[in-house]
């Protein structure tokens, strides 16, 4: 069968790659075309467009690049029509994907959505559109299934694919990892500043201020695959801080603590049992708009799943040197660290264990065969 998969950022590329691997195990004749990244291409899909071409963050940036986005949407529709897939699979990235789904469903394409748009966080009115244009929805967070039930929309809860990704990753031996990158025996503080240039610039400039305050630790930046080393080096300057690209899981596996930009990385950090402070700062305009439409008590997936504050969130004006130093000082205290690690164990139980990618691939193929 023929599959057309659309992912729009690094996390979607990761989950898409694992889904592709499972589809290929179950359908030896699968033809897969994707909009994603290097991981999806390495997994065996034909890459049409890299997510880096669509990495627009915030309302203003989207508006500024509107003509380019519309051009990409037009091209995507033409490519789908030429390929004529049996299954059109969307992964998160609702701004782009729902536009394609609206066009595709009336033309008779079978539509699947893996990892729901965050309608549970804002603009719940989009549920009506999803019900109309998405044949089958696969959700990865337990409370999202309950959310959709309120709108009389039956979805499939498959567990979170990050657990698959963490369990399947081939970690380097800790001693060998430190030797490979010339690291000392000092405890590691992992800095995960995001994947887009705009957010990395906002986050890293503040995170790095702790480097000189805590000489007993070594600060390591987890570099995003989509960004060049030269870009990070401009931000690091003369500071004695290591940049390690494309090895986030190895960094977390060796880390004692972490400073993490809100997003999927907060959950990854929790699954590696690393105490963290969650950080976020966007443009003033984007934040003002988001505050009006996002109706959530928390922004990190850890706190959302647990429905309580497990990790401290420093958002917008609260994300500054003084507050970051204060909250970092708390997580390095043994009692606070112990409480957070206990909550992490409970979190992993709630996420349902391994198998999200396999379950989703199985259900998609079963639906197509029926």
C-alpha positions in Angstrom: 0.0 0.0 0.0 1.0 3.7 -0.4 1.4 6.0 2.6 1.9 9.8 2.5 3.1 11.1 5.9 3.3 14.8 6.9 5.4 15.9 9.9 6.5 19.5 10.5 9.3 19.6 13.2 12.0 17.6 14.8 9.7 15.7 17.2 7.4 14.8 14.4 10.4 13.5 12.4 11.4 11.3 15.3 7.9 9.8 15.8 7.3 9.6 12.0 10.5 7.6 11.6 9.5 5.0 14.2 6.0 4.8 12.7 7.6 4.2 9.2 9.8 1.4 10.7 6.7 -0.3 12.1 4.7 0.1 8.9 7.5 -1.5 6.9 7.6 -4.5 9.3 3.9 -5.1 8.8 3.6 -4.2 5.1 6.7 -5.4 3.1 5.4 -3.7 -0.1 4.8 -0.3 1.5 5.6 2.8 -0.6 6.1 5.7 1.7 6.5 9.4 0.8 6.9 12.0 3.5 7.3 15.6 4.5 9.6 15.3 7.5 13.3 15.1 8.1 16.5 13.0 8.1 15.2 10.4 10.4 12.1 9.7 8.3 14.2 9.5 5.2 16.7 7.1 7.0 13.8 4.9 8.0 13.0 4.3 4.3 10.6 7.1 3.2 11.1 9.3 0.1 11.6 12.8 1.5 9.7 15.5 -0.5 10.2 18.5 1.9 12.4 18.9 5.0 10.7 20.4 8.1 13.4 23.0 8.2 11.7 24.7 5.3 8.6 25.2 7.4 10.1 26.0 10.8 8.1 29.2 11.5 7.6 30.0 15.2 5.0 32.4 16.5 2.2 34.4 14.9 4.3 37.2 13.5 6.8 34.9 11.8 3.9 32.9 10.2 2.4 36.1 8.9 5.7 37.3 7.6 6.1 34.0 5.6 2.5 33.6 4.6 3.2 33.6 0.8 5.8 30.9 1.2 3.5 28.8 3.3 0.7 29.1 0.8 3.1 28.0 -1.9 4.1 25.0 0.1 0.5 24.0 0.7 -0.3 24.2 -3.0 2.7 22.1 -3.9 1.8 19.5 -1.2 -1.7 19.1 -2.6 -0.3 18.6 -6.1 2.2 16.0 -4.8 -0.5 14.0 -3.0 -2.7 14.0 -6.1 0.2 12.7 -8.1 1.1 10.0 -5.6 -2.5 8.9 -4.8 -1.8 7.3 -1.4 -4.0 4.7 0.3 -3.4 6.5 3.6 -2.7 10.1 4.3 -1.1 10.3 7.8 -0.7 13.6 9.6 1.7 14.1 12.6 0.9 17.0 14.9 1.7 20.4 13.1 -1.9 21.4 12.9 -1.5 24.8 11.2 -0.3 23.0 8.0 -1.8 19.6 8.3 -5.4 20.6 9.0 -5.4 22.7 5.8 -4.3 19.7 3.8 -6.9 17.4 5.6 -9.7 19.8 4.7 -8.8 19.6 1.1 -8.0 15.9 1.0 -11.1 14.4 2.8 -13.7 15.6 0.2 -11.5 14.1 -2.5 -11.8 10.6 -0.9 -8.4 10.2 0.6 -8.3 8.1 3.8 -7.1 10.5 6.6 -5.3 9.5 9.8 -3.9 11.8 12.5 -1.1 10.6 14.7 -0.5 12.8 17.8 -3.5 15.2 18.0 -3.3 18.9 17.5 -3.4 20.6 20.8 -7.0 21.5 20.7 -7.2 20.6 24.3 -5.0 23.6 25.0 -6.6 26.2 22.8 -9.1 26.8 20.1 -11.3 23.8 21.0 -13.6 24.9 18.1 -11.2 23.1 15.8 -12.6 19.8 17.1 -15.6 20.3 14.7 -13.1 20.5 11.8 -11.2 17.5 12.9 -14.4 15.4 13.2 -15.2 16.4 9.6 -11.9 15.8 8.0 -10.0 13.1 10.0 -11.2 9.5 9.7 -9.1 8.2 12.5 -7.3 10.0 15.3 -4.5 8.4 17.4 -3.7 10.2 20.7 -0.6 9.8 22.8 -1.7 11.4 26.1 -4.3 9.8 28.3 -6.3 13.0 29.1 -6.7 13.8 25.4 -8.9 10.8 24.9 -11.2 12.1 27.7 -11.2 15.5 26.1 -12.4 14.2 22.7 -15.1 12.1 24.4 -16.7 15.3 25.6 -17.2 16.2 21.9 -18.6 12.7 21.0 -15.5 11.9 18.9 -14.0 8.4 19.5 -10.2 8.3 19.3 -7.5 5.7 19.8 -5.2 6.1 22.8 -1.9 4.3 21.9 0.5 5.5 24.6 3.3 8.0 24.0 5.9 7.2 21.3 8.7 8.9 23.2 8.8 5.9 25.5 9.5 3.8 22.3 12.1 6.3 21.2 13.9 6.3 24.6 13.8 2.5 25.0 15.0 1.8 21.4 17.9 4.3 21.3 21.3 2.8 21.4 23.0 4.7 24.2 26.7 5.0 24.4 28.5 3.7 27.5 28.7 6.6 29.9 32.5 6.4 30.3 33.0 6.1 26.5 30.7 9.1 26.0 32.7 11.3 28.3 35.9 10.2 26.7 34.5 10.8 23.2 33.8 14.5 23.9 36.6 15.2 26.3 34.2 15.7 29.3 35.5 15.8 32.9 34.1 13.8 35.8 32.1 16.8 37.0 28.3 16.4 37.1 26.6 17.5 33.8 24.0 20.1 33.5 22.2 19.6 30.2 21.0 22.7 28.3 18.1 22.0 25.9 17.3 25.3 24.4 14.9 24.1 21.6 15.4 23.6 17.9 14.4 26.8 16.1 16.9 29.8 15.9 14.5 32.2 17.5 13.8 30.1 20.6 17.5 29.0 20.9 18.6 32.6 21.0 16.0 33.5 23.6 16.7 30.5 25.8 20.4 30.0 25.6 21.4 33.6 26.4 19.8 33.2 29.9 20.7 29.6 30.5 24.4 30.2 29.9 24.5 32.9 32.7 24.5 30.0 35.3 27.8 28.6 33.8 30.1 30.8 35.8 28.0 30.6 39.0 28.3 26.8 39.3 32.0 25.9 38.5 31.4 22.5 40.2 29.3 21.5 37.1 30.0 21.2 33.4 27.3 22.7 31.2 26.6 20.9 27.9 24.4 22.2 25.1 22.3 19.7 23.3 22.5 21.0 19.7 19.6 20.6 17.4 20.3 18.7 14.1 18.8 21.6 12.1 21.2 24.3 13.3 24.9 24.9 12.4 27.7 24.9 15.0 28.6 28.4 14.0 25.2 29.7 15.1 25.6 28.2 18.6 29.2 29.4 18.8 28.1 33.0 18.4 25.9 32.6 21.4 28.5 30.7 23.5 31.3 33.2 22.8 34.4 32.6 25.0 32.6 30.6 27.6 33.9 27.2 28.5 30.7 25.3 27.5 30.5 22.2 25.3 28.2 21.9 22.3 27.3 18.3 21.3 25.0 17.9 18.3 22.6 15.1 17.6 23.2 13.2 20.9 20.5 14.6 23.1 19.6 11.2 24.6 23.3 10.4 25.4 23.6 13.8 27.1 20.4 13.2 29.2 21.7 9.7 30.0 24.8 11.3 31.6 23.1 14.5 33.0 22.6 15.2 36.7 20.3 18.2 36.0 18.8 20.0 33.0 17.4 23.4 31.9 14.8 22.7 29.2 12.8 24.7 26.8 9.1 23.8 27.0 8.0 21.1 24.5 8.6 17.5 23.9 12.1 17.8 25.5 10.5 18.2 29.0 9.0 14.7 28.7 12.3 13.2 27.3 14.1 14.7 30.2 11.6 13.2 32.7 11.9 9.7 31.0 15.7 9.9 31.5 15.0 10.7 35.2 16.8 14.1 35.1 15.6 16.9 37.5 14.8 19.9 35.4 13.6 23.5 35.3 11.3 24.2 32.3 11.8 27.5 30.5 9.9 29.4 27.8 10.1 32.9 26.3 8.6 34.1 23.0 8.1 37.4 21.4 5.9 39.8 23.4 3.3 39.9 20.7 3.1 36.1 20.3 3.0 35.6 24.0 0.2 38.2 24.4 -1.9 36.4 21.8 -1.1 32.9 23.1 -2.2 34.0 26.6 -5.6 34.9 25.3 -6.3 31.6 23.5 -4.4 29.0 25.6 -6.5 27.8 28.5 -4.0 25.6 30.5 -2.6 25.7 34.0 0.7 24.4 32.8 2.9 24.4 29.6 5.1 21.4 30.2 3.9 17.9 29.2 5.2 16.6 32.6 2.9 18.8 34.6 0.0 18.4 32.1 0.0 14.6 32.3 0.4 14.6 36.1 -2.1 17.5 36.5 0.1 19.1 39.1 3.4 21.1 39.3 6.1 18.4 39.2 8.7 20.7 37.5 9.0 24.4 37.8 8.0 26.4 34.8 9.6 29.8 34.2 7.5 31.5 31.5 8.2 34.8 29.7 9.2 37.6 32.2 9.8 35.0 34.9 12.4 33.4 32.7 15.4 35.6 33.8 18.8 35.0 35.5 17.6 35.6 39.0 14.6 33.2 38.9 16.5 30.6 37.0 19.3 30.7 39.5 16.8 30.4 42.3 14.9 27.4 40.8 18.1 25.6 39.8 19.3 26.0 43.4 16.2 24.1 44.4 16.5 21.1 42.1 20.1 20.4 43.2 18.9 19.9 46.8 18.7 16.2 47.5 15.1 16.2 48.9 13.6 18.1 46.0 15.5 15.9 43.6 14.1 12.8 45.2 10.5 14.1 45.1 10.8 14.9 41.4 12.3 11.5 40.5 9.4 9.7 42.3 6.9 11.8 40.3 8.8 10.8 37.1 8.2 7.2 37.9 4.4 7.8 38.3 4.5 9.8 35.0 5.9 6.9 33.0 3.2 4.6 34.4 0.5 7.0 33.2 2.0 7.2 29.7 1.2 3.5 29.1 4.5 1.8 28.4 6.2 0.9 25.1 4.4 0.2 21.8 2.8 3.4 20.6 4.4 3.2 17.1 3.6 -0.5 16.7 0.0 -0.1 17.9 -0.6 2.9 15.5 0.9 1.1 12.5 -1.1 -2.1 13.2 -4.4 -0.2 13.5 -3.8 1.9 10.3 -3.0 -1.2 8.3 -5.9 -3.1 9.8 -8.3 -0.3 8.9 -6.9 -0.1 5.3 -7.3 -3.9 4.9 -10.8 -3.9 6.1 
